[in-house]
Amino acid sequence: MDDIEAETNGEAIRMQELSEGKSPDLYFQDGRRCIDFILAWKMDDQHLQLHHVQRREVFEKNLEEEGLELEFEDNVESQLRFIKVHAPWEVLTRYAEILKLKMPMRELRGMDYEIMHPHAVVKEVEGWLSSCLRVFQLDEYLFPPQEKTFTATYSRDKEYLFNMKEDIFTSSMRSRIVDFILCRKHFRVETKACEMSFGVQKLLMDRTYDAAYPLHDGDLVSEGSIRHLLRTEWGSLRKLHKCQPLECIKDYYGVKISLYFAWLGFYTYMLIPASIVGLICFLYGCFSLYSNEPSEDICNQHLNITMCPICDHLCDFWHLEETCLHARITYLFDNPATLFFAIFMSFWSAMFLEFWKRYSAEISHQWDLTGFDIREEHPRPEYLARLSSMQEQRLNYVTKMLEPHVSFWKMKVPGLFISCISILLLISLALVAVMAVILYRMSMVAALSLHGDSYVTSYAMLITTTTAASINLCCILVFNQLYNRLATYLTELELPRTQSEFDDSLTLKIYLLQFVNYYASIFYIAFFKGSFIGYPGSYKRLFGFRQEECGPGGCLMELCIQLGIIMVGKQAMNTVLEMFWPIFFKWLQLIQLGVKEVASHLPSTRWGKDYKLVDFGTQGLFNEYCEMVLQFGFVTIFVAAFPLAPLFALINNIFEMRLDARKLLTYYRRPVAQRVIDIGIWYTILESVGKLAVLTNAFIIAFTSNFIPRIVYRMNVSPDDSLKGFLNHSLAYFNVSDFPPEYAPQVSGHSVCRYPDYREPYWREDKYNPTSMFWHVLAARLAFVVVFQNLVFGLINVIRWIIPDTPGKLKDKIRREAYLTNEIIMEQELLRSKTSRWTGAFGKWAGQGNDKDPLPTHRTQKPASPGGAGDFSSEIQYPRLHVMDKEDQAASHYYLFVCP
């Protein structure tokens, strides 16, 4: 198809789109050329400075020399200037070759996909399942299934291999090609100016332009656009039960954004079995609550056990039955099903990662990402801006361009040193906040104990834990805002050259800071609280203060409350902020740009409406990924203490998908489509979290819960293999007279009190020393950790070995497609060779050709443009071959048309 034919077909397609309700604001004034990108700036004093005007003129001239077509639009009321950018067919095909885009190939007869027909029984079962799941499937009328076609990396000198049509370049592909050009065109005013003065991002940074963005294809309320279709079928809460239209999302937003929603949807679906098993384990604890003998011994007052004071000097003795509610709630999360659920979730995390790799491989094949490789990146505009004053430059071997030379010892090392020290200080700040909450908890317990009311005393532990977790959540949310800003600043000090280096460094910093921020208090309760406290006569103290103790049933209930409040509270707060932050930034942006007073005039055009929206930015998906990865940590690392975590995560994610979609469609400008092969460094983080989860769950079961002491008691102490008498056996005796005078309680009406530990009673010679039971329990705990982690890791490795990263059928399909693609290429090359020989012979017979050069090429000169990727001073135009339809291919000869 030549350029004239492509433009003619393109005009027909555009006229059809206009007749179907497409907005005329998506085209130039001639109604033919579509708008692929918008550049905007305002006529104020800053933008009218001489160097800004000259930069815009040079930049726009270079764009036109590259082949892009520009049209200028003025908005008198707001003094805004819009530049519409259109990429013609020749530019699209040229950069499709540069970007190594895959295009559909011409298919020959007999080259169809091989269809596997299942067995009749399997077919019947599949039909029954599809009818049952039809309510969750997309409407095929709105989202027709896309047929897989043979594709290959596009090359203009072999264009005869491809089925090139005007609509083959989607709007997302067109905007990506234009953005690639915009990011690499120079704006040097003087010949001696910095060679790295290029890219629209740098022009945006110095306010030469105010905005650069592709257009949405329509309004949210007007039918006939993909945006409206996605808003009603994808971004609506009424469609919660429907699958996501990933193909449509990919065509509109590109691979990077659609891959995030594919990962989020897959993660949400995988949470369904984890939620069901967790709910079953929780219900088991509810149904067997009153059959737990230790908690019943606490609630029944026939034991009449007096416990030692929980604070020094001021607190009085208390009775064990006051913690009846605490003991029963603890059993809900510390029962025999806890071990099973911890093992199940360890395997679940491994299965999730393995199945995601398989699903990701299928997506990569379906979206033509197989074999995709990241090209060499140019320096970041921020990197160049920080080094603009440097005189020393060196030649980049790959790009063959002069770049500022950054001294490792003089510039890199100081930035890395400042960054590391700052990270350590921020981590220390989070730990200080945890210590402050610990002091609050200790003071609160003592204050409630002094109240004297038995009702208040019985709820003291619950009140203290709940309020402390709420305060900790508030500190976490405040620190997160500080961490995000400081992490970005520290990453800039490290001078990362490319955007990928910047993203990876920033991701590790923020995740490390948020990991400490969210999990520090939880790790303290799980592994440190109540572990090294000593005994009543000789408590171990920190800064003169007595350390916190766990209740008689352990710290698992406090861990569960802390985990539940932080996890659920974080998700609720993030959901609210995600919906209101874009509205706030949109309002703030209008004020900063000075167009709020004329906002009523801007919606008259599509580019004016999109100008008021918030820029999505390069870090738009970072917060979304970080939130979900932190949630994955809550679901896996501490799931032994909170079996309902997967259920809360599932409920949150069901709404999260739709709210993220609605936010993206409603409040943000349309981002430039980007190609990625996977979710990047986030998979490595998920894999590390999964391995950490096995260790933490093993230690929680062994040291935080009472699972191991109960097993040891049943095996070595209990005469009937039951827990009868376990409570009394787990409490040691202490003589009140052994209290140090400075810590003795003021009111003492008791001579003996009890405390939870395995120590010799006061009437023995080796009083208060650990008993043999203590060492048996400790050995059993350590043995359990070793056996648990080795068994789980071993089985996980077996699972990874059994489940390949790429399904076998998919491998065969890829090989089959590669074979058929080669067959198509060879068949088309054979046809070309035959027709070339026939044409050469005909030309020689007619006296218009020769044997050596039957198909001459034509070299066309182009105006020289500034250097950089994509600049060509000359180009070879190869002949385009057009083969007749398949009915005419059966003839004895072919007609060849050579278009100059």
WOTAUR-V441078 format. One record per pair of residues at least 24 apart in sequence whose C-alpha atoms are under 7 Angstrom apart, sorted by sequence separation. I is the first residue (numbers start at 1). J is the second residue. D is the distance in Angstrom with one decimal. If there is no record, write none. Layout:
I&J&D  I&J&D
This chain:
67&91&6.2  731&755&5.3  732&756&6.1  299&324&4.8  731&756&4.5  732&757&5.7  298&324&5.8  484&510&6.4  586&612&6.8  730&756&6.0  731&757&5.7  732&758&6.1  441&468&6.3  483&510&6.8  586&613&5.9  730&757&6.1  731&758&6.9  732&759&5.8  734&761&6.6  735&762&6.1  586&614&5.5  730&758&6.3  733&761&5.0  734&762&5.8  295&324&6.9  526&555&7.0  585&614&6.7  732&761&6.3  733&762&6.4  483&513&6.9  525&555&6.7  437&468&6.2  295&327&5.4  582&614&6.9  295&328&5.9  526&559&6.2  480&514&6.8  525&559&5.9  437&472&6.8  43&79&5.4  42&79&5.7  43&80&6.2  522&559&6.5  42&80&4.4  41&80&5.9  42&81&5.9  175&214&6.1  289&328&6.8  40&80&7.0  41&81&5.4  522&562&6.7  40&81&5.6  41&82&6.8  476&517&6.0  522&563&6.7  40&82&4.5  289&331&6.9  476&518&6.5  39&82&5.7  40&83&6.3  38&82&6.6  39&83&4.9  38&83&5.6  39&84&6.7  104&149&6.1  105&150&5.6  38&84&5.0  104&150&5.6  105&151&5.4  285&331&6.6  286&332&6.1  37&84&6.1  38&85&6.1  104&151&4.3  105&152&6.9  285&332&4.6  37&85&5.0  103&151&5.1  104&152&6.8  35&84&6.0  36&85&5.7  37&86&6.9  102&151&5.7  103&152&5.7  35&85&5.8  36&86&5.2  102&152&5.0  103&153&6.4  282&332&6.3  285&335&6.4  35&86&5.3  36&87&6.8  102&153&4.3  103&154&5.8  282&333&6.9  34&86&6.2  101&153&5.6  102&154&5.6  616&668&5.8  33&86&6.7  100&153&5.6  101&154&5.9  614&667&6.2  615&668&5.9  616&669&6.3  100&154&6.2  613&667&5.7  614&668&4.7  615&669&5.5  636&690&6.9  106&161&5.8  613&668&5.2  614&669&5.9  616&671&6.1  637&692&6.7  105&161&5.7  106&162&5.2  281&337&5.5  613&669&5.4  633&689&6.3  637&693&4.0  97&154&5.4  105&162&4.0  106&163&5.0  629&686&6.8  636&693&5.5  640&697&5.9  96&154&6.5  97&155&5.4  104&162&5.8  105&163&5.2  638&696&6.9  97&156&6.8  103&162&6.7  104&163&5.8  610&669&5.8  637&696&6.0  638&697&6.3  835&894&6.1  637&697&6.5  835&896&6.5  278&341&6.8  712&777&6.5  567&634&6.9  709&777&5.9  708&777&6.8  419&490&5.3  708&780&6.8  708&781&6.3  415&493&4.9  416&494&5.6  703&781&6.7  172&251&6.5  415&494&4.7  702&781&5.0  172&252&5.8  172&253&6.4  560&641&5.4  95&177&6.6  172&254&6.3  270&352&6.8  412&494&5.9  559&641&6.6  560&642&5.4  702&784&6.7  412&495&6.9  702&785&6.7  579&663&6.8  583&667&7.0  92&177&7.0  556&641&6.1  582&667&6.1  3&89&6.8  427&513&6.5  430&516&7.0  699&785&6.3  430&517&5.7  434&521&5.8  698&785&5.3  427&516&6.7  431&520&6.9  698&788&6.4  87&178&6.8  698&789&6.8  465&558&6.1  469&562&5.2  473&566&5.7  695&789&6.4  466&561&6.7  470&565&6.8  694&789&6.3  465&561&7.0  469&565&6.4  465&562&7.0  469&566&6.8  138&242&6.3  136&241&5.6  137&242&5.7  138&243&6.2  136&242&4.5  137&243&5.7  442&548&6.6  136&243&6.0  383&495&6.3  383&497&6.1  511&626&7.0  380&497&6.0  379&497&5.2  380&498&5.2  379&498&4.9  380&499&5.9  378&498&6.4  377&498&6.2  62&185&6.7  59&185&6.8  59&186&6.2  59&187&4.6  58&187&5.2  58&188&7.0  58&189&6.7  315&446&6.7  55&187&5.3  322&454&7.0  55&188&6.9  55&189&6.3  315&449&6.4  54&189&6.5  311&446&6.2  315&450&6.1  322&457&7.0  323&458&5.3  322&458&4.7  36&174&6.2  37&175&6.2  36&175&5.3  556&704&6.1  555&704&6.2  556&705&5.9  554&704&6.4  554&705&6.1  554&706&6.8  10&166&5.5  52&208&5.3  9&166&6.7  6&166&5.8  47&208&6.1  41&209&4.8  40&209&5.9  41&210&4.8  39&209&6.9  40&210&5.7  41&211&6.8  40&211&5.2  39&211&5.9  40&212&6.4  39&212&4.6  38&212&5.6  39&213&6.9  526&700&6.4  38&213&5.4  37&213&5.8  38&214&5.9  37&214&4.3  504&681&6.9  527&704&6.7  36&214&6.0  37&215&6.6  526&704&6.0  202&381&5.1  201&381&6.3  23&218&6.5  537&738&6.0  22&224&6.3  537&739&5.1  21&224&5.8  22&225&6.9  536&739&7.0  537&740&6.7  20&224&6.8  552&756&6.0  195&402&6.8  196&403&6.9  330&553&6.8  327&553&6.0  330&556&6.4  330&557&4.8  329&557&6.8  102&368&6.9  345&636&6.5  342&639&6.7  342&640&5.2  341&640&6.8  338&640&5.9  372&677&6.6  333&641&6.0  369&677&6.2  333&642&6.5  364&677&6.8  350&690&6.9  349&690&5.9  346&693&6.9  346&694&5.8  342&697&6.2  282&643&6.6  339&701&7.0  279&643&7.0  278&643&4.7  279&644&6.2  278&644&5.6  275&644&6.9  275&646&4.9  334&705&6.3  274&646&6.0  275&647&4.4  271&646&6.1  272&650&6.9  271&650&5.9  268&650&5.9  268&653&6.2  215&607&6.5  215&610&6.8  240&654&6.8  253&671&6.8  255&673&6.8  256&674&5.5  254&673&4.1  255&674&6.0  256&675&5.7  253&673&5.4  254&674&5.6  255&675&5.2  256&676&5.6  237&658&6.2  254&675&6.8  255&676&6.4  236&658&6.2  235&658&4.8  234&658&6.6  235&659&6.6  235&661&4.9  236&662&7.0  234&661&6.9  235&662&4.4  294&723&7.0  316&745&6.2  293&723&6.2  313&743&4.8  315&745&6.3  231&662&6.5  293&724&6.3  312&743&5.0  313&744&5.1  314&745&6.0  316&747&6.6  294&726&6.5  312&744&6.7  313&745&4.2  314&746&6.4  294&727&5.4  312&745&6.7  313&746&5.9  231&665&6.7  227&665&6.9  308&753&5.1  361&806&5.9  307&753&5.0  308&754&5.7  350&796&6.4  354&800&6.7  306&753&5.4  307&754&4.7  308&755&6.2  358&805&5.1  306&754&6.2  307&755&6.0  357&805&5.5  358&806&5.1  347&796&6.5  358&807&6.3  354&805&6.7  216&670&5.8  215&670&6.2  214&670&6.0  213&670&6.9  214&672&6.8  176&672&5.8  175&672&6.3  176&673&5.6  173&673&7.0  172&673&5.6  78&595&5.9  78&598&6.2  77&598&6.9  25&605&6.1  25&606&5.5  161&825&6.7  161&828&6.6  150&821&6.5  186&866&6.5  185&868&7.0  184&868&6.5  184&869&6.4  111&820&6.7  108&824&6.8  107&824&6.8  160&880&6.1  157&878&5.3  159&880&6.5  160&881&5.3  160&882&6.7  65&863&6.8  65&865&6.4  62&865&6.4  66&871&7.0
